[in-house]
């Protein structure tokens, strides 16, 4: 905990993971972090995130997540995200994923900024590497 004038600022995090079936998983995460600001005082960030994954078959998984973040202090603003993707195990060492993310951010009284990201990832992993 930190003190800003006469106010106590707390920080922490909580997470939960649920397995609904052998193929469906859910997760949720919420918390607050506090850091010092270069302009003096503190920056508080509250955030929440929820996600789900579904194993389509033994090698293919679909994912979805939503998130929210509110920042107060030197950099004030609210950010909302939504993402979805599908990944496939190509071989024991190779995996690929196609993901889409939409982000919406509003800073103070300014207008809203939107961004869309489409990513294709190829991952190599080996126990000998």
TANOR-V174306 format. One record per helix or strand of 3 or more residues. SS is the DSSP state (hx for helix, st for strand). FROM is the first residue (numbers start at 1). LEN is the number of residues. If there is no record, write none. Layout:
ss | from | len
SS | FROM | LEN
SS | FROM | LEN
This chain:
ss | from | len
st | 2 | 3
st | 7 | 3
st | 12 | 10
st | 24 | 13
st | 42 | 14
st | 60 | 13
st | 77 | 13
st | 94 | 13
st | 112 | 13
